[in-house]
């Protein structure tokens, strides 16, 4: 051992022995390597799954935010339209929100979040940003019910914007559709004509859009002609509405002290 330490005579032998047993060392280390690799793989997969879940959650959150932004942009655009409509009417007016739609398909009624404490009264005209919606038929302290112009019990005096011909538009009972019945065959009315409120009946102010004529029916075998019209307001999608206090003499006292 002293001679080998001083002269390194057996170093080549030791190197050979080390070379021969090194595969055994690798074989002995394989279980440890496999365990470490399995642990690392499982940890990596767990981390990856967690990261994927977090990314999915974040994606869903961003989608919800995007939908909310779209909704806010749409609501802001609707409010701008409402404000534009309000400028046309000099009387008192207020924006309200539809809270509920009547589940009975035979009654076209909606509930709004303004009531008698806000000065809302029976018969009050209600509009949206694009046209006439209906009129208030009942009120409570906090809410009111609005009968839509498409209800088959509703009728509204209108005139053709193109020539001023006056007619009565009745509710058809169908969404966004009105009927005009029993007018002479010679009446100057055609598809595409715009119908606006005529002001007759002292209920709706004059000049607000009501509907557009879709179809005119003139049957020579019948004494009168008829027509179908599409409402200017999309009654199925309206969310915000305008309550008006027209400057008619009959309504001078209605809503005088409510500007909330």
Secondary structure as a PSIPRED ss2 file (coil, helix, strand):
# PSIPRED VFORMAT (PSIPRED V4.0)

   1 X C   1.000  0.000  0.000
   2 X H   0.000  1.000  0.000
   3 X H   0.000  1.000  0.000
   4 X H   0.000  1.000  0.000
   5 X H   0.000  1.000  0.000
   6 X H   0.000  1.000  0.000
   7 X H   0.000  1.000  0.000
   8 X C   1.000  0.000  0.000
   9 X C   1.000  0.000  0.000
  10 X C   1.000  0.000  0.000
  11 X H   0.000  1.000  0.000
  12 X H   0.000  1.000  0.000
  13 X H   0.000  1.000  0.000
  14 X H   0.000  1.000  0.000
  15 X H   0.000  1.000  0.000
  16 X H   0.000  1.000  0.000
  17 X H   0.000  1.000  0.000
  18 X H   0.000  1.000  0.000
  19 X H   0.000  1.000  0.000
  20 X H   0.000  1.000  0.000
  21 X H   0.000  1.000  0.000
  22 X H   0.000  1.000  0.000
  23 X H   0.000  1.000  0.000
  24 X H   0.000  1.000  0.000
  25 X H   0.000  1.000  0.000
  26 X H   0.000  1.000  0.000
  27 X H   0.000  1.000  0.000
  28 X H   0.000  1.000  0.000
  29 X H   0.000  1.000  0.000
  30 X H   0.000  1.000  0.000
  31 X H   0.000  1.000  0.000
  32 X H   0.000  1.000  0.000
  33 X H   0.000  1.000  0.000
  34 X H   0.000  1.000  0.000
  35 X H   0.000  1.000  0.000
  36 X H   0.000  1.000  0.000
  37 X H   0.000  1.000  0.000
  38 X H   0.000  1.000  0.000
  39 X H   0.000  1.000  0.000
  40 X H   0.000  1.000  0.000
  41 X H   0.000  1.000  0.000
  42 X H   0.000  1.000  0.000
  43 X H   0.000  1.000  0.000
  44 X H   0.000  1.000  0.000
  45 X H   0.000  1.000  0.000
  46 X H   0.000  1.000  0.000
  47 X H   0.000  1.000  0.000
  48 X H   0.000  1.000  0.000
  49 X H   0.000  1.000  0.000
  50 X H   0.000  1.000  0.000
  51 X H   0.000  1.000  0.000
  52 X H   0.000  1.000  0.000
  53 X H   0.000  1.000  0.000
  54 X H   0.000  1.000  0.000
  55 X H   0.000  1.000  0.000
  56 X H   0.000  1.000  0.000
  57 X H   0.000  1.000  0.000
  58 X H   0.000  1.000  0.000
  59 X H   0.000  1.000  0.000
  60 X H   0.000  1.000  0.000
  61 X H   0.000  1.000  0.000
  62 X H   0.000  1.000  0.000
  63 X H   0.000  1.000  0.000
  64 X H   0.000  1.000  0.000
  65 X H   0.000  1.000  0.000
  66 X H   0.000  1.000  0.000
  67 X H   0.000  1.000  0.000
  68 X H   0.000  1.000  0.000
  69 X H   0.000  1.000  0.000
  70 X H   0.000  1.000  0.000
  71 X H   0.000  1.000  0.000
  72 X H   0.000  1.000  0.000
  73 X H   0.000  1.000  0.000
  74 X H   0.000  1.000  0.000
  75 X H   0.000  1.000  0.000
  76 X H   0.000  1.000  0.000
  77 X H   0.000  1.000  0.000
  78 X H   0.000  1.000  0.000
  79 X H   0.000  1.000  0.000
  80 X H   0.000  1.000  0.000
  81 X H   0.000  1.000  0.000
  82 X H   0.000  1.000  0.000
  83 X H   0.000  1.000  0.000
  84 X H   0.000  1.000  0.000
  85 X H   0.000  1.000  0.000
  86 X H   0.000  1.000  0.000
  87 X C   1.000  0.000  0.000
  88 X C   1.000  0.000  0.000
  89 X C   1.000  0.000  0.000
  90 X C   1.000  0.000  0.000
  91 X C   1.000  0.000  0.000
  92 X E   0.000  0.000  1.000
  93 X E   0.000  0.000  1.000
  94 X E   0.000  0.000  1.000
  95 X E   0.000  0.000  1.000
  96 X E   0.000  0.000  1.000
  97 X E   0.000  0.000  1.000
  98 X E   0.000  0.000  1.000
  99 X E   0.000  0.000  1.000
 100 X E   0.000  0.000  1.000
 101 X E   0.000  0.000  1.000
 102 X C   1.000  0.000  0.000
 103 X C   1.000  0.000  0.000
 104 X C   1.000  0.000  0.000
 105 X C   1.000  0.000  0.000
 106 X C   1.000  0.000  0.000
 107 X C   1.000  0.000  0.000
 108 X C   1.000  0.000  0.000
 109 X E   0.000  0.000  1.000
 110 X E   0.000  0.000  1.000
 111 X E   0.000  0.000  1.000
 112 X E   0.000  0.000  1.000
 113 X C   1.000  0.000  0.000
 114 X C   1.000  0.000  0.000
 115 X C   1.000  0.000  0.000
 116 X H   0.000  1.000  0.000
 117 X H   0.000  1.000  0.000
 118 X H   0.000  1.000  0.000
 119 X C   1.000  0.000  0.000
 120 X C   1.000  0.000  0.000
 121 X C   1.000  0.000  0.000
 122 X C   1.000  0.000  0.000
 123 X C   1.000  0.000  0.000
 124 X C   1.000  0.000  0.000
 125 X E   0.000  0.000  1.000
 126 X E   0.000  0.000  1.000
 127 X E   0.000  0.000  1.000
 128 X C   1.000  0.000  0.000
 129 X C   1.000  0.000  0.000
 130 X C   1.000  0.000  0.000
 131 X C   1.000  0.000  0.000
 132 X E   0.000  0.000  1.000
 133 X E   0.000  0.000  1.000
 134 X E   0.000  0.000  1.000
 135 X E   0.000  0.000  1.000
 136 X E   0.000  0.000  1.000
 137 X E   0.000  0.000  1.000
 138 X E   0.000  0.000  1.000
 139 X E   0.000  0.000  1.000
 140 X C   1.000  0.000  0.000
 141 X C   1.000  0.000  0.000
 142 X C   1.000  0.000  0.000
 143 X C   1.000  0.000  0.000
 144 X E   0.000  0.000  1.000
 145 X E   0.000  0.000  1.000
 146 X E   0.000  0.000  1.000
 147 X E   0.000  0.000  1.000
 148 X E   0.000  0.000  1.000
 149 X C   1.000  0.000  0.000
 150 X C   1.000  0.000  0.000
 151 X C   1.000  0.000  0.000
 152 X C   1.000  0.000  0.000
 153 X C   1.000  0.000  0.000
 154 X C   1.000  0.000  0.000
 155 X E   0.000  0.000  1.000
 156 X E   0.000  0.000  1.000
 157 X E   0.000  0.000  1.000
 158 X E   0.000  0.000  1.000
 159 X E   0.000  0.000  1.000
 160 X E   0.000  0.000  1.000
 161 X C   1.000  0.000  0.000
 162 X C   1.000  0.000  0.000
 163 X C   1.000  0.000  0.000
 164 X C   1.000  0.000  0.000
 165 X C   1.000  0.000  0.000
 166 X E   0.000  0.000  1.000
 167 X E   0.000  0.000  1.000
 168 X E   0.000  0.000  1.000
 169 X E   0.000  0.000  1.000
 170 X E   0.000  0.000  1.000
 171 X E   0.000  0.000  1.000
 172 X C   1.000  0.000  0.000
 173 X C   1.000  0.000  0.000
 174 X C   1.000  0.000  0.000
 175 X C   1.000  0.000  0.000
 176 X C   1.000  0.000  0.000
 177 X E   0.000  0.000  1.000
 178 X E   0.000  0.000  1.000
 179 X E   0.000  0.000  1.000
 180 X E   0.000  0.000  1.000
 181 X E   0.000  0.000  1.000
 182 X E   0.000  0.000  1.000
 183 X E   0.000  0.000  1.000
 184 X C   1.000  0.000  0.000
 185 X C   1.000  0.000  0.000
 186 X C   1.000  0.000  0.000
 187 X C   1.000  0.000  0.000
 188 X C   1.000  0.000  0.000
 189 X C   1.000  0.000  0.000
 190 X C   1.000  0.000  0.000
 191 X C   1.000  0.000  0.000
 192 X C   1.000  0.000  0.000
 193 X C   1.000  0.000  0.000
 194 X E   0.000  0.000  1.000
 195 X E   0.000  0.000  1.000
 196 X E   0.000  0.000  1.000
 197 X E   0.000  0.000  1.000
 198 X C   1.000  0.000  0.000
 199 X C   1.000  0.000  0.000
 200 X C   1.000  0.000  0.000
 201 X C   1.000  0.000  0.000
 202 X C   1.000  0.000  0.000
 203 X C   1.000  0.000  0.000
 204 X C   1.000  0.000  0.000
 205 X C   1.000  0.000  0.000
 206 X C   1.000  0.000  0.000
 207 X C   1.000  0.000  0.000
 208 X C   1.000  0.000  0.000
 209 X E   0.000  0.000  1.000
 210 X E   0.000  0.000  1.000
 211 X E   0.000  0.000  1.000
 212 X E   0.000  0.000  1.000
 213 X E   0.000  0.000  1.000
 214 X E   0.000  0.000  1.000
 215 X E   0.000  0.000  1.000
 216 X E   0.000  0.000  1.000
 217 X E   0.000  0.000  1.000
 218 X C   1.000  0.000  0.000
 219 X C   1.000  0.000  0.000
 220 X C   1.000  0.000  0.000
 221 X C   1.000  0.000  0.000
 222 X C   1.000  0.000  0.000
 223 X C   1.000  0.000  0.000
 224 X C   1.000  0.000  0.000
 225 X E   0.000  0.000  1.000
 226 X E   0.000  0.000  1.000
 227 X E   0.000  0.000  1.000
 228 X E   0.000  0.000  1.000
 229 X E   0.000  0.000  1.000
 230 X E   0.000  0.000  1.000
 231 X E   0.000  0.000  1.000
 232 X C   1.000  0.000  0.000
 233 X C   1.000  0.000  0.000
 234 X C   1.000  0.000  0.000
 235 X C   1.000  0.000  0.000
 236 X C   1.000  0.000  0.000
 237 X C   1.000  0.000  0.000
 238 X C   1.000  0.000  0.000
 239 X C   1.000  0.000  0.000
 240 X E   0.000  0.000  1.000
 241 X E   0.000  0.000  1.000
 242 X E   0.000  0.000  1.000
 243 X E   0.000  0.000  1.000
 244 X E   0.000  0.000  1.000
 245 X E   0.000  0.000  1.000
 246 X C   1.000  0.000  0.000
 247 X C   1.000  0.000  0.000
 248 X C   1.000  0.000  0.000
 249 X H   0.000  1.000  0.000
 250 X H   0.000  1.000  0.000
 251 X H   0.000  1.000  0.000
 252 X C   1.000  0.000  0.000
 253 X C   1.000  0.000  0.000
 254 X C   1.000  0.000  0.000
 255 X C   1.000  0.000  0.000
 256 X C   1.000  0.000  0.000
 257 X C   1.000  0.000  0.000
 258 X C   1.000  0.000  0.000
 259 X C   1.000  0.000  0.000
 260 X C   1.000  0.000  0.000
